[in-house]
Amino acid sequence: MKSFAITLLAIVLCCASVIAISFSDRQHSLVAVFLEVCSAFGTVGISTGITPDLSIFAQCILMVLMFLGRIGLTTCFYLVGEGYKDEKIRYPVERVITG
């Protein structure tokens, strides 16, 4: 279930980024924007060469995607949910008799 949630979040994040970039920069094709977003999230280094022509907003989205893709969504969830403590886990407490 956790792996499905992470996969679904990655797909939603990439789709939302493609939509945001395509609305901010309408002169580029959807395929080129999709390739840039997937390349940024996967940190693979493939580019169609449109990155210098993108707006600052679109470039910031790509930077955030590169960062999230590099550290991983699982790590991001761990950092965000660090304060959460599972109350179901209890460690046994016992006095140890020596001697």
C-alpha positions as CSV (number, residue, x, y, z in Angstrom):
1,M,0.0,0.0,0.0
2,K,2.9,2.4,0.8
3,S,4.6,1.7,-2.5
4,F,1.4,2.3,-4.3
5,A,0.9,5.6,-2.5
6,I,4.4,6.8,-3.3
7,T,4.0,5.8,-7.0
8,L,0.7,7.6,-7.2
9,L,2.2,10.7,-5.6
10,A,5.1,10.7,-8.1
11,I,2.6,10.5,-11.0
12,V,0.4,13.2,-9.6
13,L,3.4,15.4,-8.9
14,C,4.8,15.0,-12.4
15,C,1.4,15.6,-14.0
16,A,0.8,18.7,-11.9
17,S,4.2,20.0,-12.9
18,V,3.6,19.4,-16.6
19,I,0.3,21.3,-16.4
20,A,1.8,24.2,-14.4
21,I,4.8,24.5,-16.8
22,S,2.6,24.2,-19.9
23,F,0.3,27.0,-18.6
24,S,3.2,29.3,-17.8
25,D,5.1,28.6,-21.1
26,R,2.7,28.0,-23.9
27,Q,5.2,28.2,-26.8
28,H,6.7,24.8,-26.0
29,S,5.1,21.5,-27.0
30,L,3.5,19.3,-24.4
31,V,5.9,16.4,-25.3
32,A,9.0,18.5,-24.7
33,V,7.6,19.8,-21.3
34,F,6.7,16.2,-20.3
35,L,10.2,15.0,-21.2
36,E,11.8,17.8,-19.2
37,V,9.7,17.1,-16.1
38,C,10.2,13.4,-16.2
39,S,14.0,13.9,-16.7
40,A,14.1,16.4,-13.8
41,F,12.2,14.1,-11.4
42,G,14.2,11.0,-12.5
43,T,17.5,13.0,-12.4
44,V,18.6,11.3,-15.6
45,G,20.1,14.4,-17.4
46,I,18.1,14.1,-20.7
47,S,17.0,17.5,-22.1
48,T,15.3,18.8,-25.2
49,G,17.1,22.1,-24.8
50,I,14.1,24.2,-23.8
51,T,15.2,24.7,-20.2
52,P,17.0,28.1,-20.9
53,D,13.9,29.3,-22.7
54,L,11.5,28.5,-19.8
55,S,10.3,31.1,-17.4
56,I,11.8,31.5,-13.9
57,F,8.6,29.9,-12.5
58,A,9.0,26.8,-14.7
59,Q,12.7,26.6,-13.9
60,C,12.0,26.7,-10.2
61,I,9.5,23.9,-10.6
62,L,12.2,21.8,-12.4
63,M,14.6,22.6,-9.6
64,V,12.2,21.4,-6.9
65,L,11.5,18.2,-9.0
66,M,15.2,17.5,-9.3
67,F,15.6,17.9,-5.5
68,L,12.7,15.7,-4.7
69,G,13.8,13.1,-7.3
70,R,17.3,13.1,-5.8
71,I,16.4,12.6,-2.2
72,G,13.3,10.5,-2.9
73,L,9.7,10.7,-1.9
74,T,10.1,8.2,0.9
75,T,12.7,10.4,2.5
76,C,10.5,13.4,2.2
77,F,7.7,11.5,3.9
78,Y,10.0,10.5,6.7
79,L,11.2,14.1,7.2
80,V,7.7,15.5,7.2
81,G,6.2,12.8,9.4
82,E,9.1,12.6,11.9
83,G,7.0,13.9,14.8
84,Y,4.4,11.1,14.4
85,K,4.9,8.4,16.9
86,D,3.1,5.0,16.7
87,E,1.3,4.4,20.0
88,K,0.8,0.7,19.3
89,I,4.5,-0.1,20.0
90,R,5.3,-0.7,23.6
91,Y,8.6,-1.8,24.9
92,P,8.7,-4.2,27.9
93,V,9.9,-2.8,31.2
94,E,11.3,-5.2,33.7
95,R,13.6,-5.1,36.7
96,V,16.6,-7.3,36.1
97,I,17.7,-9.2,39.3
98,T,21.5,-9.7,39.5
99,G,23.5,-11.5,42.1
